[in-house]
Amino acid sequence: MPEVMNLYDAKAQLSRLIDRATAGEDILIGRAGKPLVRLVPVEGLAPRTPGLLKGLAIPDELFDPLSEDEQALWE
């Protein structure tokens, strides 16, 4: 059984623990030496696909100034 990491210490080292878990290491986080949770990587994540929104048109009206009524709502 892997070592149980204290919750307080795990908060300070979360980024490193995530790296270790994604590398295949079994990470247990607990309180008072008793395991509470297991940190495991998510399986089946697809890598980002660049250009997913390619061709999306942004209307020119988006950049028009707000009317006085709309501006008043923000104040």
N, C-alpha and C positions, 0 to 999 in steps of 0.2 A: 504494500500500500504506500502511495507517495506521501511525502511530508505535507502536513497541513499548514498553510500559511495563514498567519493571523490577519484578520480583516483590516486592522489599522495599517499594517505593513503593506498589504495588497493594494490599498488605496494609493499609497505613495509610489508603488511600482507597477501600476496597472499596465502601462504601455509595454514594459519589459515582459510582464506575465502574458500579455496577449501574443507577443512575438514568440514566446516559448510554447504557448498552446498551439499556435498555428504551425509550429515546427514539429508538433506531434507529442510534446511532453504533456503528461497528465498533471493538471494543476488543481489542487483542492484548497478552498478558502474556508476558514472556519473562525469560530470564536471560542476562546478558552480551550484550545486544542481539539475541539470537536468539529468535524467537517460539517459545513452547511451547504456549500455549492461546489460544483465542478466547472471549471472553465474549459470549454471545448470550442473548437472552430466550427463555423457554420459550413455545412457541406452543400455542394451543388451551386455555389454562387457563380454566376456567369460574369466574366470580365466586362467592363464597360465597352460599349460599342461607339466609337467616335462617329460623329456625324448623324446621330439619331434624329436631331431636329433640323437637319439640312433642308433648306427650301422653305422653312417656316417664315412667313411674311409678317412683319410687324407693321401695323397700320400707322401712317403718318400722323393720324389724329391723336395717337398716344402722346405725342410730344407737344400738342397744342396747350396753351396756357389754360388754367382752370377759370371757370366763370366766377363772378363775385360770390354767388350763392354757394358754390363748391368750396371756395376758399374760406368762407365763413364757417363751414362745417369743421374745418381743420383748426380753427382758433379756439 
